[in-house]
Amino acid sequence: MHTFKWTFSILLYAILWISNCQAAEPYQLPRVSIPTDARNWMLCDPVLPYWQKKIFIMPEDNDQEFISIEFFPRQENLDQLYGIAADENIKIYTTQHQADKKIIALEDQGLFKIHMSFQGKAFLYNIYFECPAEDLEEEERYAWIERFGQITESPHPQADCLIVTPFEVMRKGSKIKVIAQTKKHTHPSANFSMILPVSWLFQGLDLKLPGESDGAEFTMHRFFARRDELIAGSVATARYLLSKKPTEEELENNWKKSMKNVRQQKIDLITEGSIINGEGAKGNYMVTRVPDGSVVWQAFYFTQYRTYLITIQVDGKNFKATGREILSLLKNFSFSEEHSQPVEGTDQKSKKII
């Protein structure tokens, strides 16, 4: 059986699709007060100890509605921050420009959006609101515009106000919680599904990658990420046809040979081992550190017809804070092995798995 050469090829492609956020930590604590409606507002994801320059918040009853807050050093001129190109398909609700605030509200491509830049004493805050236009009546849209006009660094008298810093979000004197809802995403043709937090991005790629001499067909299927992209990953497959399903003993022996090959190539291997998903399917995983300091998790699930590769990347400084969540994501990946065979007309030659 051949080695895991294709594994590292896919890893390089996977890393290209994964965004890494880097930002300087502020020298003093930024703080902004945002009035909201009376619904239950939640953090989209846990606040991480490093590089958390953008916070996403959502109401518990709508997984397509978000407020996001970015923190920057104070700028000299708001005029240079952003603008809107003339477009007859964009409905402008308001454009407000003051010495320390700039607000634009519009409807574009089925979304109602508000973008506000606010100059504080030492920081610039970029604050966004986004919601499907069909979910908001006209009266509600203008109510949100009014709320954005009331955003301040000072404590706000409104009880439903969110107090946002890069480290926590408070409401009525208590920290708001991370939303617990999840969503199952499926890929019918590649026969896999993945359970992610409800706020996460899950985007289609289906990008075929160059294969090697063994004839396996590599495809990058999906990109997924937290909305701030501090954890991001992809799902790929190597597709082939074996004469029979490999036994657990064969898979275990091949994994050991593959890990020996990893060590011989002096790849910075943090850990490796076996993994079992929620449906009892067995696979393997490894965690490596790449030259830019990021940590990459990879899980492999093997079938007779293809190997599923899930790659997740996080900044090395956030490795300990995210490890349990990432391992849970890898275990929440499932596939339908009985329907994983190639469609009619594909190459039916026997291909080795690793």
C-alpha positions as CSV (number, residue, x, y, z in Angstrom):
1,M,0.0,0.0,0.0
2,H,1.3,3.4,-0.9
3,T,2.1,6.2,1.6
4,F,0.1,9.2,2.7
5,K,1.6,11.4,0.0
6,W,-1.8,12.7,-1.1
7,T,-2.5,13.6,2.5
8,F,0.1,16.4,2.5
9,S,-0.9,17.6,-1.0
10,I,-4.5,18.1,0.3
11,L,-3.2,19.7,3.5
12,L,-1.4,22.4,1.5
13,Y,-4.5,23.1,-0.5
14,A,-6.6,23.1,2.7
15,I,-4.4,25.7,4.4
16,L,-4.8,28.0,1.4
17,W,-8.6,28.0,2.0
18,I,-8.3,28.7,5.7
19,S,-8.1,32.4,6.8
20,N,-5.7,33.3,9.7
21,C,-6.6,36.4,11.6
22,Q,-3.8,38.4,13.2
23,A,-4.2,41.6,15.1
24,A,-2.3,43.6,17.7
25,E,-3.7,43.4,21.2
26,P,-5.0,46.8,22.4
27,Y,-3.0,48.7,24.9
28,Q,-6.1,49.6,26.8
29,L,-9.6,48.1,26.9
30,P,-12.0,49.3,24.3
31,R,-15.7,49.3,25.3
32,V,-18.8,50.1,23.4
33,S,-22.5,50.2,24.4
34,I,-25.0,49.0,21.8
35,P,-28.8,49.3,22.3
36,T,-30.8,46.3,21.1
37,D,-34.4,45.0,21.2
38,A,-35.6,42.9,24.1
39,R,-34.8,39.5,22.6
40,N,-32.3,37.1,24.1
41,W,-28.9,38.0,22.5
42,M,-26.1,35.4,22.5
43,L,-22.4,35.1,21.5
44,C,-21.9,33.2,18.3
45,D,-18.7,31.6,19.6
46,P,-16.6,31.6,22.8
47,V,-14.2,34.5,23.0
48,L,-10.7,33.3,22.4
49,P,-7.6,34.5,24.4
50,Y,-5.7,35.6,21.3
51,W,-6.4,37.6,18.1
52,Q,-10.1,38.2,19.1
53,K,-10.5,41.6,17.4
54,K,-14.0,40.9,16.1
55,I,-17.0,39.8,18.2
56,F,-20.2,38.3,16.6
57,I,-23.6,38.3,18.4
58,M,-26.9,36.9,17.3
59,P,-30.5,36.6,18.7
60,E,-31.5,33.2,19.9
61,D,-34.5,33.1,17.5
62,N,-32.8,33.9,14.2
63,D,-29.6,32.2,13.0
64,Q,-29.4,34.6,10.0
65,E,-29.3,37.9,12.0
66,F,-26.0,39.2,13.4
67,I,-24.3,42.1,15.0
68,S,-20.5,42.3,14.7
69,I,-18.1,44.6,16.4
70,E,-14.5,45.2,15.2
71,F,-11.9,47.1,17.3
72,F,-9.1,49.3,15.7
73,P,-6.8,52.1,16.8
74,R,-8.4,55.5,16.4
75,Q,-8.3,56.9,12.8
76,E,-7.8,60.5,11.8
77,N,-10.4,60.7,9.1
78,L,-13.7,58.7,8.8
79,D,-14.1,59.9,5.2
80,Q,-11.6,57.4,4.0
81,L,-13.1,54.3,5.7
82,Y,-15.7,53.2,3.2
83,G,-18.2,54.3,0.6
84,I,-21.0,52.9,-1.6
85,A,-20.9,52.7,-5.3
86,A,-24.0,53.9,-7.1
87,D,-26.3,50.9,-7.9
88,E,-30.0,51.1,-8.7
89,N,-30.5,47.7,-7.0
90,I,-29.4,49.0,-3.6
91,K,-32.0,50.8,-1.6
92,I,-30.4,53.4,0.7
93,Y,-32.2,54.1,4.0
94,T,-29.9,56.6,5.5
95,T,-26.4,58.0,5.3
96,Q,-25.3,59.9,8.4
97,H,-22.0,61.6,8.8
98,Q,-20.9,63.3,12.0
99,A,-17.5,64.2,13.3
100,D,-17.1,60.9,15.2
101,K,-19.8,58.7,13.5
102,K,-20.7,57.5,10.1
103,I,-23.7,55.3,9.5
104,I,-25.0,53.7,6.3
105,A,-28.1,51.6,6.2
106,L,-29.3,49.8,3.0
107,E,-31.0,46.8,1.5
108,D,-28.9,44.9,-1.0
109,Q,-29.3,41.4,-2.4
110,G,-32.1,40.4,0.0
111,L,-30.2,41.6,3.1
112,F,-30.9,44.7,5.3
113,K,-27.5,46.0,6.5
114,I,-26.2,48.8,8.8
115,H,-22.6,49.7,8.9
116,M,-21.4,52.2,11.5
117,S,-17.9,53.6,12.1
118,F,-17.6,55.2,15.5
119,Q,-14.5,57.1,16.8
120,G,-14.0,56.7,20.5
121,K,-11.4,58.3,22.7
122,A,-8.7,55.9,21.8
123,F,-10.3,53.4,19.4
124,L,-12.3,53.1,16.2
125,Y,-15.3,50.7,16.3
126,N,-16.7,49.2,13.1
127,I,-20.1,47.9,14.0
128,Y,-22.4,45.9,11.6
129,F,-25.9,44.7,11.6
130,E,-27.2,42.2,9.0
131,C,-30.5,40.4,8.7
132,P,-32.6,38.9,5.8
133,A,-34.7,41.8,4.5
134,E,-37.8,39.6,4.6
135,D,-37.5,39.2,8.4
136,L,-37.8,42.9,9.1
137,E,-40.7,45.2,8.7
138,E,-40.0,48.8,7.7
139,E,-40.7,50.0,11.2
140,E,-38.1,47.5,12.6
141,R,-35.5,48.7,10.1
142,Y,-35.8,52.3,11.2
143,A,-35.8,51.2,14.8
144,W,-32.4,49.6,14.3
145,I,-31.1,52.7,12.5
146,E,-32.1,54.7,15.6
147,R,-30.4,52.3,17.9
148,F,-27.2,52.5,16.0
149,G,-27.3,56.3,16.3
150,Q,-27.4,55.9,20.1
151,I,-24.2,53.7,20.3
152,T,-21.6,55.2,22.7
153,E,-18.5,54.3,24.7
154,S,-20.2,55.6,27.8
155,P,-22.6,53.4,29.9
156,H,-26.0,53.5,28.3
157,P,-29.2,53.9,30.3
158,Q,-31.2,51.4,28.2
159,A,-31.5,48.1,30.1
160,D,-31.3,46.0,26.9
161,C,-27.9,47.5,26.0
162,L,-25.0,45.2,25.1
163,I,-21.6,46.2,26.7
164,V,-19.0,44.9,24.3
165,T,-15.2,44.5,24.8
166,P,-12.8,42.2,23.0
167,F,-13.0,39.8,26.0
168,E,-16.6,39.6,26.9
169,V,-20.2,40.9,26.3
170,M,-22.4,42.0,29.2
171,R,-26.1,42.6,29.4
172,K,-28.0,43.7,32.5
173,G,-24.9,43.1,34.6
174,S,-24.2,39.5,33.4
175,K,-22.1,38.0,30.7
176,I,-24.2,36.8,27.8
177,K,-23.8,33.1,26.9
178,V,-22.6,31.3,23.8
179,I,-25.5,30.0,21.7
180,A,-25.9,26.3,22.0
181,Q,-27.8,25.5,18.8
182,T,-26.2,23.5,16.1
183,K,-27.0,22.8,12.4
184,K,-26.5,19.7,10.3
185,H,-24.9,20.4,6.9
186,T,-25.0,17.7,4.2
187,H,-23.3,17.1,0.9
188,P,-25.5,14.6,-1.0
189,S,-23.1,13.7,-3.9
190,A,-20.1,13.2,-1.6
191,N,-22.4,11.4,1.0
192,F,-21.2,13.2,4.1
193,S,-22.7,15.5,6.8
194,M,-21.3,17.6,9.5
195,I,-22.8,19.2,12.6
196,L,-21.5,22.8,13.3
197,P,-22.5,25.6,15.6
198,V,-25.6,27.3,14.0
199,S,-23.7,30.6,13.3
200,W,-20.8,29.0,11.4
201,L,-20.1,29.5,7.7
202,F,-20.4,26.4,5.5
203,Q,-19.6,27.2,1.9
204,G,-19.4,25.1,-1.3
205,L,-16.2,24.5,-3.2
206,D,-16.2,21.1,-5.0
207,L,-12.8,22.0,-6.4
208,K,-11.0,19.1,-8.0
209,L,-7.3,19.0,-7.1
210,P,-4.4,17.5,-9.2
211,G,-4.1,13.8,-8.6
212,E,-0.9,11.7,-8.4
213,S,0.2,8.6,-10.3
214,D,-2.0,6.2,-8.3
215,G,-5.1,7.7,-10.0
216,A,-6.9,8.8,-6.9
217,E,-9.3,11.8,-7.6
218,F,-8.9,14.6,-5.0
219,T,-11.8,17.0,-4.4
220,M,-12.0,19.9,-1.9
221,H,-15.8,19.9,-1.1
222,R,-16.6,22.4,1.6
223,F,-15.0,25.3,3.6
224,F,-16.4,25.9,7.1
225,A,-15.4,28.5,9.8
226,R,-16.4,30.5,12.8
227,R,-17.7,33.9,11.5
228,D,-14.5,35.5,12.8
229,E,-12.5,32.7,11.1
230,L,-10.3,32.1,14.2
231,I,-11.2,28.4,13.7
232,A,-11.6,27.3,10.0
233,G,-11.4,24.2,8.0
234,S,-12.3,22.1,5.0
235,V,-13.6,18.7,3.9
236,A,-11.9,16.9,1.1
237,T,-11.9,13.4,-0.4
238,A,-9.5,11.1,-2.2
239,R,-11.6,8.8,-4.4
240,Y,-10.7,5.4,-5.8
241,L,-12.0,1.8,-5.8
242,L,-10.6,-1.1,-3.8
243,S,-11.3,-4.7,-4.6
244,K,-12.6,-5.1,-1.0
245,K,-13.1,-3.1,2.1
246,P,-9.8,-2.9,4.2
247,T,-9.9,-4.6,7.6
248,E,-9.4,-2.7,10.8
249,E,-6.0,-4.5,11.2
250,E,-4.9,-3.3,7.7
251,L,-6.0,0.2,8.4
252,E,-4.2,0.2,11.8
253,N,-0.9,-1.1,10.2
254,N,-1.1,1.4,7.4
255,W,-1.7,4.3,9.8
256,K,1.4,3.3,11.8
257,K,3.4,3.3,8.6
258,S,2.0,6.7,7.7
259,M,2.9,8.1,11.1
260,K,6.5,6.7,10.7
261,N,6.6,8.5,7.4
262,V,5.4,11.8,9.0
263,R,8.2,11.6,11.6
264,Q,10.8,10.8,9.0
265,Q,9.8,14.0,7.2
266,K,10.4,15.9,10.4
267,I,6.9,17.3,10.5
268,D,6.1,18.8,13.9
269,L,3.6,16.2,15.1
270,I,1.9,17.2,18.3
271,T,-0.3,14.1,18.7
272,E,-2.1,11.4,16.8
273,G,-4.5,8.6,17.5
274,S,-7.8,6.9,16.6
275,I,-11.2,8.6,16.5
276,I,-14.8,7.3,16.5
277,N,-17.6,9.5,15.1
278,G,-21.1,9.7,16.6
279,E,-22.3,6.8,14.4
280,G,-19.5,4.4,15.5
281,A,-17.3,4.8,12.4
282,K,-13.6,4.5,13.2
283,G,-10.9,6.7,11.8
284,N,-7.6,8.3,12.7
285,Y,-6.4,11.9,13.4
286,M,-3.2,13.8,13.8
287,V,-2.4,17.3,15.0
288,T,0.6,19.1,13.6
289,R,2.2,22.5,13.9
290,V,3.0,24.3,10.6
291,P,5.8,26.9,10.1
292,D,3.6,30.0,10.5
293,G,2.7,28.8,14.1
294,S,-0.7,27.5,13.3
295,V,-1.9,24.2,14.5
296,V,-3.6,21.9,12.0
297,W,-6.0,19.1,13.0
298,Q,-6.7,16.3,10.4
299,A,-9.1,13.5,10.7
300,F,-9.3,10.6,8.2
301,Y,-12.2,8.3,7.7
302,F,-11.6,5.4,5.3
303,T,-14.1,3.5,3.1
304,Q,-13.8,1.1,0.3
305,Y,-14.3,3.8,-2.3
306,R,-12.9,7.0,-0.8
307,T,-11.1,8.6,2.1
308,Y,-12.7,11.6,3.8
309,L,-10.2,14.2,5.1
310,I,-11.4,16.9,7.5
311,T,-8.8,19.6,8.1
312,I,-9.2,22.3,10.8
313,Q,-6.7,25.1,11.5
314,V,-6.3,27.4,14.5
315,D,-3.6,29.8,15.6
316,G,-1.1,28.0,17.9
317,K,-1.7,30.4,20.8
318,N,-5.4,29.3,20.8
319,F,-4.6,25.6,20.6
320,K,-5.4,24.7,24.2
321,A,-8.5,26.9,24.3
322,T,-10.0,25.2,21.2
323,G,-8.9,21.6,21.4
324,R,-12.0,20.1,22.9
325,E,-14.3,21.9,20.5
326,I,-12.3,20.9,17.5
327,L,-12.1,17.3,18.5
328,S,-15.9,17.4,18.9
329,L,-16.3,18.8,15.4
330,L,-14.2,16.0,14.0
331,K,-16.4,13.4,15.8
332,N,-19.5,15.1,14.5
333,F,-18.6,14.3,10.9
334,S,-20.5,11.4,9.4
335,F,-20.8,9.6,6.1
336,S,-22.9,7.0,4.3
337,E,-20.4,4.2,3.4
338,E,-22.9,2.1,1.5
339,H,-23.5,4.9,-0.9
340,S,-19.9,6.0,-1.2
341,Q,-19.1,4.0,-4.3
342,P,-18.2,5.8,-7.6
343,V,-21.0,6.6,-10.0
344,E,-21.3,4.6,-13.3
345,G,-18.6,5.4,-15.7
346,T,-15.8,6.0,-13.3
347,D,-12.5,4.1,-13.3
348,Q,-13.1,0.7,-11.8
349,K,-9.4,-0.3,-11.3
350,S,-8.4,-1.3,-7.9
351,K,-6.8,1.6,-6.0
352,K,-5.0,1.3,-2.7
353,I,-6.1,3.4,0.2
354,I,-2.8,4.6,1.6
